[in-house]
């Protein structure tokens, strides 16, 4: 997710896929969950830590920085190589493996809803030609440039200020006189500002940065003005206190409760002088977060290593050599080839991962690893002071709101408390430690058996390399050798066929229907079983490090809405975008994917499905809007499970040249390797989660410890191999300094429990029972995917599953319990 996107290892930033959890850890999870159920409580405590939480604590769309929702990947997932917060270069060698499409320069309607998502802007006479102020349903991504941002956003804010003043003057505690006009205000800014920030994420340039930097304070000021409106706040309170309250639908109750809670967290109860300080803090945090992300992107782009001697990159697979040569061509080495070079290595995810996993040159691995963990930690791009200032301001903000620390502010939007989160992480750490130690011993023994001189002195730049060799030896699987079986077009076809089988929908290409921001972006229409459009989405698959931030994420373009109906009868249809950073086509080959990249595409599509298949018509809680932050990973991780389903995988895993299916024995080895080095991966996540909580609950900015001291202290208990003394990965930890996971990273550890249980509903009826699978898929669609943020997540899960979540399916999927026959 972007600052609030779904969603994108040391510092990834795209959404996450599966997690590998050791059996002993799962036992502790089971014990912990059982202990958290209490007869005295109507809600089990363990839901405080799960992705689906039973309470309604939502980040309202009127809260600063929460107009859109998308999520970055966790710092470790099975899609690790795609979750790195890096970017890739557009190459002159690239040949799209996807079919060409007609480019459009104006907004097309076709079968899209006839009325615009953003309207009423014609009054801005001085900005008549500004595409941001035109009536549109699909944003004119191909027409928007930096010159439009300043006048367009300022004209929009002026218009919205007038609409807000009118709402405050005429507001009544009724839905038509309060919520409907409020939704229109919120939506207009969300759509336009969202389009601008999306372009910054996928097509960054200095002019666009400068324009956004200039108008962002005005945009934040308006959000604060909206979030601190006392007439609106009082009207929402009046609705809740009225005799009509109990007659409201669940969706409307959640909207009212969310707006009241967010107003308080926006500082509405503060005295004027303190509110002024609060607003200054919000402005500063917004600027600091933006600058943090820009520094990470620039530092990633800055590193380039030109290699002319092929011996230096021995071991790199052909795909990596092709990408390195392609990068060299884009940098002026016109005659570069995969076979003869020269080659350019970058910190972009596909390039970085290929080196640390496959380069036999230990010196090269060390150089690239050290460059990666010290990104944005020196010179003009140093994020150290920015991090300290962010932590200082977050603490000041918490104190103003009456909390002890920022972690408590974060938890106010969740079910967990700081103490409970820390208790959970410690239980998991204890359970993960021994398996992780065993992982390291096994790796050392393997290195010795291979005669590796570094066997007795393994360092961080050795672990990924030798882990890959051990995995190849143990399971006879080489991810690079699997790439030819996963060409992107076939993977997408298989994914769409699965969605049709489970949910009765059809995704079809609709290139030319909507403007796009890059020639490789695809556009799709989603139809129901009758062929009627129900949603649309963009897909931007390839890395472009010169302009596109790293990771993988999903975000909304527009949401489903009754209020914004194009014809006054049918709701506005949702539009989403999915963004990945996989290896682009090289030469005349299509984009050939690793299995991890396949999981990532399935994952992001799961997020998109929840946005697109919603049946909720209240716009403020439709799709992914209004869903608690750690509840949104259920559909995404659920979709990943299908990557291990034999029929699904075999339908997409066919050699791009020969059409040969993936050999059966390779499929079985993929299943067996699913929990490889589970203890180590678990500890890695625990390091990030524990450090996140420590920095936001106990760390004192300007005190005796630096942020790096805290990391080293936390790592002594969470890393078998301690980080290097100069490890400054925090300077690229975008999740908590340029995203939505501050004091919330711990929640990733629980997301897989729910997704595994949801998938087990399909196992229960028999994965080979097509009729039962379709019926279960429809039930999943009508609950998990349809209800959006309009109902408490626990209630939604129970409605689908018929009971509360159980950890048993996760235990079984990880090999602790017998598999279903």
N, C-alpha and C positions, 0 to 999 in steps of 0.2 A: 502495500500500500503506500506511496507518496506521503506527505505529512499526515494525512489521514486516509491513506488508501489501503485496499485489501492485500493480499496481498494478499522483501525483498527485502569451516568458515570462521572467519574472525569478525566480519562485519557485513553480513548479507542484508538484503533488503527486499526480498520478494516473498511470497507466501510459502507456507511450509508444507511438507509432505509427511511421510510416515516417520515414526521415531522408533528407535531400537531400544527395547527395554529388557534388561536381564531378568531371568526368572526370579532370582532372589529379591530383586527390586519390586517385581510385581506382587510377590507375597506381602511385602511391606505395604504396598498400595492397598491390597485387599484388607489387611489388618487395620490400616489407618482409616479406610472408608467405613469398615464395620464399626470401628470405635466412634466414628463421628455421627452415627445415627443415634439419636436419643429419643426415647419415648416422650420426653418433656418438650420436645421441639416439633413443630409441625413441618419444619424444613430441615433436611439433613445438613449438617455442617459441611460435609465434604463438597457440597455444591458450591461452597464459597470458593473453591479452587478449580472447579470444572469449567469447561467452555460454555456449557449451558447452565445458567444460574436461574434459580426460581424467582428471584425478586425482580422488580422492575427498577433498574437504575440505568438510565439511558443518557447518553450524551446528546442533548437536544441539538437540533440543527441551528438553533440560534446561539449556540455557544461558540466562542471564537475557536477557530481551527478545527471545527467539527462539522463543516458543511457537507463534506463527503466522507465516505467510509471506505477505506481499502486497507489492506494489511500486508506488512512485509513478512517475509519468511522468518522462521526462527533461526538462531545462529547455528543450529545444526539440524539438518533434516536430510532425508534421503535425496533431496534435491539440492544438496549443498553447493554443487558447482554452479547452480543457477541462482543461488540466493546471495552470492557475494555482491556487496554494494559497489559494483564497478560498471564499466561501460565498454562498448566496442566500436570500432571504426567502420564507417561505410566504405566499402572497397569498390574500386572500379572493376574488379574482376567478378563481382557478385552477379549471378544470374538467378533470378527467382525461380525456385522450384514450384511455386504456385502459379496458376494460370494468370496471364496478364489481364488487366482490366481497363476499362475506359476511365480516364481521369476526368474529373468534373471540376468546374470552377465556380459553380453556383449551386445553391441549395436545390436538391431534387426532391420531388414529392412522391411520385409513383404510388406505391401502396402504403406509404407512411400516412399517419394521421394527418388530416388536412390542415389542422390549426397549429400554430407555432407553440413551442415550449416557452419562448420568451417573446412578449409582445408589448405593445403600448409604448414603444420607444421613438416613434416617429416624430415626437415633439422636439427632439434634440436636433434643431435645424442645422446647427453648426457642425454636426457630426453625421450628416445624412449618408455619407459614403462609408461610414465605419461599420465593418461587418459584425462587430460586437453588439451593435445597436440595431441590427436588422431583425426582422421577425424570422425565427428559424426553429426547426425541430431538430435537425441534425446540425451541429455547429459547423460553421464554414472553416474547418481547420486549414484548408489549403489557402485561404484568403487572409487569415489573421496573421499579422506580423507585429513587431515591437512598436511600430509607430501608432498602432491602434489602441494600445493599452492605456496610456495616460488619458487621452480624451474620452475613450470609451468607458473606462471604469469610473472616471469622475462624473460623466454625464449620467451613468447608471446610478451612482450613489446619490446624486442630487435628486433624481427622480424617486428613488426609494426613500430618501429622507422625507420628501413630501408625502409619500404614501404612508409612512410611519406616523407622521404628525397627524394626518387625517384619521388614521386608525385610533390613535390615542385620544383624539377629540371626540370620536363617535363610538368608542368601544362599549360593548355591553357583554355581560357574561353569558353569551349564547354562541353556538357554533357558527352561524352565519355572520355574526357581528364581531367575532374574535378570531377563531381559528382559521376560517377560510381566507380572510384578507391577510392574516399573518403568514399562512402557507405560501401565498402568492409572493409576498415580499421575500421570504426566505428562499423560495425556489428561483426567483430571478437572479439573485446574487449567486446562488449555488451553481447554477448552470453556466453563467458567464465567467465568473471567477474560476470555476472548475475547469472550463475550457482553456483559459489562459495558463493556469498552473499545470494542466496536463501537457500543454505544449512545452512548458519549461522542463518537464520531466523527460520528454521524448525528443525534443528538438531545441535544446538549450543553445543560447548564444549570448554574447555580452550585451547586445542591445536589449534583448528581452529581459535579461537579469536586471539591467539598470532601470527599465520601465517598471517592472514589478516592485523593485526596491523602493521606487519613488512613491507609488500609489498604495503600497501595502499598509502604511500607517493609517491612511484614510479609510481603507477597507476594514482594518481591525477596529478603528474608532467607531465605525458604523455598527459592526457586530456587537461591540460593547454597549453602544447606545441602545441597540435592540434588546440585548440580553439583560440590560438594567432598567428597562422600561417599567416604571411602577404602575401605570394604568393597566398594562398588559398583565403584569404579575398579579395585581389585585383582582383582575377579572378572572384569571385562572383559579385563584383561591376561592372566589365567589362561586365558581362552578362546582368546585369540590365540596363546598360547604352547603350547597343548595339541596333542596329536597329532590331534585332531578338526578342527583349523582348516581344513585343505585340503578337508575334506568339506562345509564350510558352503557355502550358496548365496551368490551375489554379494550379494544383499540383506542377508543376515546379516553377511557380512564388512564391508560398508559401515557397518552399524549399529555394530558393535564398534569399528571404526577411528574413527568419528565420536565415539563416547562417550569414547574414550581421549584423542583430540586436544582435545575440548572441556573435559575435566577439567583438562588442563594449562593451557589458556587461561583457565579459571575460577580458577586459582591454587591448585590442589590440591598442587602441589609446594612452595609457599611455607612458610616457618617461621611459627609461630603469630602472632608479632607483625606480620609483614609481611602475612599473610593477613587479619588484622584491619583493617589499613590498606586492603588491596585491597577488602575488603567494604564499607568506608565509602565508598570511591571509587565503587563500583558503585551504592550507594544514592544518592549525591549526583548521579551522572550520570543516573540514572533520574528523579530529581526535576527536574533542570535541563532535561532533554529535554521532559518533560511541560509545564513552565512555558513553555518556548520555543514550543511549539505553541499553547498557550492564548493567549499574547501575540499571535501572528500572527493567530489567529482573531478576537480582540477588536479588534485594530487594524484589521483588514479591515472588521469590522462598524461600527466607529466612524465611518468616513468616509461621509458622506451629503451630496450637493449637491442642493438643491432648485432647480429651474429653472421659472420661470413664463413666460418669453418664448421662444416656439418658435424664434425666429431664432438663439438661442444654441446650439441643437442641430440646426441645419440640416445635412442630410446623413445623419442617422441613419436607418436603414431602419425600415420600419413595425414589424417584429418588436421592434426595440430600443425604439421609442417605446411600444409596448404593454407591454413589460416594465417600463419606467421608470414608466409610469402605474400599473401593477399594484403596483409597489413603493410608490408614493405612497399608493395606497388602503390598503395594509397599515400605513402610518404615520399614518393618520388623515385623509388628504385624500380623503374619501369620494366626491367628485364627479370625481375625476381620470379623464381619458380620454386615449387615445393621440393623438387629434386636437387636443384643447384643453389638455391638461395639468391640473394641474402634473405635473412629472416629477421623479423622484429618481434621480440617478446614484450608483452605489456602486462599490466596488472588487471586487465579485463578478465572476467571469470573463466571463459574457455581457455585463454592463453595461460593464465596463472595456474589453473588446476592441471593442465597438461604437463607443465614443468614440474610441479611438486609431486605429481603422481608418477610421472614416467621418465623424466630426465635422469640418465645415469650419471651425469656430471654433478657431483655433490656440491661443488663450488657454485655452480649456477643455481642449484636449488636453494642454497643458503642465501645467495644474493637476492633472489626473487622473494623468498620468504621474509627476509629482514625488511625489504622494501615495502612489502605488504603490511606487516604489523606496525610499521612506523609511518604509514600514510597520514598526511595532514597533521604532522606533529613537529614541524620545523618551519622556519622562515615565515614568509607572508601567509602561508596556508596553515599555520599552527593552530589547532583547535583547542589546545590546553587551556588557555585563558578563557575561551568561549565556554568550555565545559564548566569551569569554576564559576563563571558568572551565571550560567544557566542554573546551576545547583543553588547558588546564593539567592537568586531571584525566586526560584521555586520555594525555597524555605521561607523567604519573606512573605510570599503570597500565602503560604499555609498559615503562618502566624496571624496575618491580617484576617483570615477567615476563621480563626479560632482553633486551628489544629496544631499539633505538636511538630509535625513534619509533613513534607510533601507526600510521602507514602500514604499517610492517612487521607489526604485529599484524593489521591488516586483511588484508594479503596472505597471512598464514599460513593463511587460509581460502580462498585463491585460488591460482592457478598463477603469477600474475605476481609479479615483484619490483618494488620502487619504481623501480629504474633502468630496467628494461625498459618499464614503464608511461610513464615520463617520456620515454624515447627514442621510443616510439611517438607520443606526443602532439606531440613536436617535429617529427617527420617529417610528420605530418598538418597541423600548423600551417603549415609552410613550403609545403606543397602547396596549402593553402586560401587563402593570403594574396592572391595575384594575382587569382584569381577573385572574391574578396570586394571587392578594390579596383575591379575592373571593374563589379561590381554597384553600387557607390556612384557611380561615374562615370555609369553608365547612368541611375541614378535622378536625379542632378543634371541631366543633359541633358534628361530627360523633364520635370522640373519647369520648366526654362527654356522648353521648348517649350509648356508650359501657361501661361506668364506668371506663375508663382508668385513672389511677392516674396521668399520665403525660399529660393529656388533656390540662392543663393550662400552661404547660412548654414543649411543643413539641420541640425536638431537631432534628438534622440532621439524627441521627440513628433511629428516630421514623417515619420520613416522608415516607420512602419507605414501611415500615411495615404497617402503617395505611392506606396509599394510596392503597395498595393491598387489605386490608380488605374492604375499601370503594368501590373499583371497584367490588369486589366480591358481595358486598351487593347491589350495584346500578345496576349492569348488570348480576349478578348471573353467573359470569365467573371466573373460577379458572384455571390459566394457567397450573398449574401442573396436574390438572385433564384432561386437553386436550392433554397432551403428548401421551397417548396411541393411539390417533387418527392420529399422525404424525410420523410413523416410517420412518426413513431415506430412505430405499429402495423405498417405495411407493412415497415419496415426489419427489425423483429423477425421477421416472417413469412419474409422473404427469407433472413435469417440462419439460421433454423431449417431452412428448406428446403435450404440449402447443407450444413448439418451432416448432414442426412438423406442427401443425395446422396453426401457424402464418407465419412461414418463409419457410416451405417446406423442412426442414432439418431433418435428423435422427441422434441421438447420440446413439452409441452402445458401449458396453464394448469392450475394446481391451487390457485387462490385459495380460501382457507378451510381448507385442509389444515394450515396452520401459522400461528401468530400473527405479525403484522408490527408494525413500529414506526411506520408512517405510512400513511395511507390510499392514497397513491400507489404503495406498494411492491407489486410483483407477485411471485407465487410460482409456480414451474414444477416439473413432474416430468419427468425424462428417462427414456425407455423404450428398451429395445433393440428389435431388429427383430421380436421375438416379442410385444412389448407389455408386457414385464416391467420394472418400475422398476429403474433402476441408479444413479440419483442424483437430487438435488433442488437447486434454487437460487433465491435471492431476487434481485430486480432493483429497485434504487432509482434511478430515472433523473434526477430533477429537482434543481436547486439549491435550497437553503433556507438563505440566509446567516445567519439568526438562530440556527441550531442545528447546521448541518452543515458539516464542514470541506470545503475545496475539493479539486478534482482528481478523478481517476477511479481506482478500484482494485478488485481482486478479493481476497477472503480466504476462508479456510476457516471453516466453522462446526463441522463434524465431518469426520474423515477416514475413509477405508476402513480396516477393521481386522478381522483374523481373531480376535485376542484379545478384542475387544469385540463378538463375534458375538452377535446377538440370540437365536439359537436353538441355538448351539453347532455349527452346520453351515455356514451361509452367512455371509459377512463382513458387518459393518456397512456400510451404503451411505454414500457421501460426500455432504455438503451444503456448498454454497458460497454466497457472496453477491457480487454485482456492484453497484458503486456508481458512478454518474456524476453530473455536475453540469451538465446541459444545460438550455436554456431550457424552462421549464414551458409547458403550454398557456396561451394567452392568449385570454380571452374564450371564444368557441365553437369556436376552432380547436384542432386537436390540437397536440402538440409537433412543431414543424417544425424539422428538423435541418439544420445545415450539413454539407457533405461531410466536414469534419474530425470532426464529432461522429459521423458514421456510422463512420468509421475507428476511432474510440475504442471504440464499442460492439463492433465486430468484434474489436478488440484484447483487450478485457477478457474477451470470451467465449472467446478462445483460451486465456487463463490458466485460466478456469473449466473448459474441456474437459480440460486436463491434470490437473486435480484430480478431475474427475467420472468420466473414462473410464479411470482407472488400473485395472489388473488386479493390482497389487501388493497382497498381503494382509498384509505386515508393516507394521503401522501407522506405525512410526517413519520409514519411507521410502516411504509410499504417496502418490500424487498429487503435490502440490507440496512435500511434506515431504522433506527430505534432499537436495534438488536444489541444486547450487551456485548461489550468488546470481546470477551472470551467465550461467547457462544457462537460466533460466526465460523469457527473452524470445523464445525460438525459436517456440513455438506461437502466442504473441500476435501477433508481427510476421508470422508466416506467414499468419494469418487476414486481416491487413490487405491482403495482395496480392490477395485475391479482390474487394476493393472496386474494383479496376481491371479486373477480368475482365468483359468486355462482357455476357455472358449473366447473370452474377450481378447486376451493377449495374442492368441493364435490368429485372430481375425485381422490384427494389425501388423504382426511380426512376419513380414514377408520380404525377402531380399529385393532391393530396388531394381536390380538388373535381371535376376533369374526368375523372380517370383517364388522362389523356394521358401517354404515355411520354416520358422524357427524349429530346429531339431527338438524333439521331445525331451531328450536328456538335458539340453540347455535350460529348458523351462523348469525342470525339476531342480536344477542347480540354482536357478534364480530364487526359487522358493526356499531352498536350504540356506542360502546366503543372506536371507532377509534380516537376521539378527546378528550378523557378523560384527564383532567388537562392540556389542551393545553396552557393556559397562563403561567403556571409554566415551562413547557418544553421550551417554546419560550424564556423566560427570561434566562433560563440556557444557551441556545445557545448564547444569546446576551452577557452574562457575558464573555464567552470564546472569542467571536469575538471581543468585545470591548477591552478586556485585551490584546489580540494579537496586535491590532492596536496601543494601547497606548504604549506597550513595544517597538514597532518598529518605532514609530513616535515621541513620546514626552519624553520617559524615558531616563534619563541620567545615564549611568553606573557609579557607584562611587559617585553619587550625594547624596542629602539629603534624598531621598526616596529609600527604598529597593524594590526589586521585589515584596515582600509580602505586602509592604505598598501600592503599586500600585493596587494589587489585592483587598485589603480591600477597597480602595477608589472606585474602579470600582464597587465592589459588593454592596456598599451602594445604588447605583442607579439601580442595575440589579438583586438584590436578596431580596425577601421579608423576608427570614430568613437569616441573615448575616452569612458568613462563620465563623468557629471557629477561635479564635486568633492564634491557632497553625496550621491552615490549610496551608499545603504546597503542594497542588496538582500540582503547577507549576513544581515541581521536577519530575513529571511523565507526563508532557504535551508533549508527543512525537510528536504530530502533528506539532508543531512549532519549536521544538528543535531537532527532529530526523526524520523529515518528510518534506513534501513540502509545508506546509501551513503557513509559516511565513508571516505575514501581508496578509494573504489570507483566513483566516478562515471565514470571513464574507460571502464569496460566497456561503456557504452552505445554507444560509437563502433563496436563490432564486432558488435553483435547482429544487424544487418541482413544481414551476410554469410551467416550460417547460414540465416536465414529465406528469403533470396532463393534460396539453393541448394536448400533443401527444396522451395520452390515450383517450381523449375525441373524437379524430377522429374515434376511434372504437365505442364509444358510439353513435356518430352521425349516423353511418350506421346501428346501432342496434347490440348489443352484441349477440343476438340470431340468427342473420342473418349470418349463417356460410359462405356462399359464399362471402358476403360483407366483413366480418371480414378477410377472407383469402386474398382477394384482397388488403385490407388496410394493412395487415401484409406484403404482398409482397412489397408494396410501402414504408413501414417503412424500410424493409430490403434493398431496392435499394437506399435509401437515408441516413437515420440516421446511419444504420449499415454498409453500403457499401462504403461510400465516405471517411471515415477516416479523416485524417488531410489534405487532398488534396483540401479541399474547405472550405471557411469561414463558421463557424457554423450557423450563421444567414441565410445564403443562403441555407444551407442544410435543415434547419428547414422549411423555406418557400417553398422549393421544395417539402417537404413532406406534409406540412399542407395547402399549397396554400395561406398562409397569414402569417403575423408576429404573434408571440405568444400573447395570451390573458390570463389574470388572471381569467377570468370567470369560467373555469372548476375547478380551485382550490377552488374558492369561493363556488361553488356548492358541490364539494366533501367534504367540511368542513361544510356543512349544512346551508350555508347562502342563497343559491338559491335552487329552487325546483329541485329535481332529474329528470333525463330524464325518461320519461315514458317507 
